[in-house]
Amino acid sequence: MEEKPTTPPGESYYEQRIFRAKGHKHERERPAFLANIEAKMKEMPKLIEEWRKERAKLRYKTPLQKLLEVKANKR
């Protein structure tokens, strides 16, 4: 009886099918998705600071705004 010749990895029919398998879309795109999240998280402290400044501007009124508001309420 003769022995079967050994095939290098990736050349058997089974291994070719596994390596050629397409996989699920979410599995293929996961590395790019995680890299995008990481990049966005690095920008978050700056965005949070900008948002807080904008909210602070809305919270406080200048003296001129207060004066105009008082005059508008008297009419």
C-alpha positions in Angstrom: 0.0 0.0 0.0 1.3 3.4 -0.9 1.2 6.4 1.3 -0.6 9.6 0.2 1.8 12.4 -0.5 1.6 15.2 2.0 0.2 18.5 0.8 1.5 21.8 2.0 -0.9 23.8 4.2 -3.5 25.7 2.2 -3.5 23.4 -0.8 -5.9 20.7 0.3 -9.5 21.0 -0.9 -10.8 21.6 2.6 -8.2 24.3 3.5 -8.8 26.1 0.2 -12.5 26.2 1.0 -11.9 27.6 4.5 -9.4 30.3 3.3 -11.6 31.3 0.5 -14.8 31.6 2.6 -16.3 35.0 2.4 -17.6 35.2 6.0 -20.2 37.6 7.3 -20.1 41.2 6.4 -19.9 42.4 10.0 -17.0 40.1 10.6 -15.1 41.4 7.5 -15.8 45.1 8.4 -15.1 44.8 12.1 -11.4 45.9 12.1 -12.3 49.1 10.1 -15.3 49.7 12.4 -13.1 49.4 15.6 -10.4 51.7 14.0 -13.1 54.3 13.3 -14.4 54.1 16.9 -10.9 54.5 18.2 -10.2 57.6 16.0 -13.5 59.2 17.1 -12.8 58.5 20.8 -9.5 60.3 20.5 -11.4 63.4 19.3 -14.0 63.3 22.0 -12.3 65.4 24.7 -12.0 68.3 22.2 -15.6 67.9 21.1 -16.9 67.7 24.6 -15.0 70.9 25.5 -16.4 72.7 22.5 -19.9 71.5 23.4 -19.6 72.7 27.0 -18.5 76.2 25.8 -21.5 76.4 23.4 -23.9 75.4 26.2 -22.3 77.9 28.6 -22.9 80.7 26.0 -26.6 79.7 25.9 -26.9 79.7 29.7 -25.6 83.2 30.4 -26.8 86.4 29.0 -24.8 89.5 28.4 -25.9 92.8 30.1 -27.1 94.1 26.8 -29.2 91.0 26.2 -30.8 91.4 29.7 -31.5 95.1 29.0 -33.2 94.3 25.6 -35.2 91.5 27.2 -36.5 93.9 30.0 -37.5 96.5 27.4 -39.3 93.9 25.3 -41.3 92.6 28.3 -42.4 96.2 29.1 -44.1 96.7 25.7 
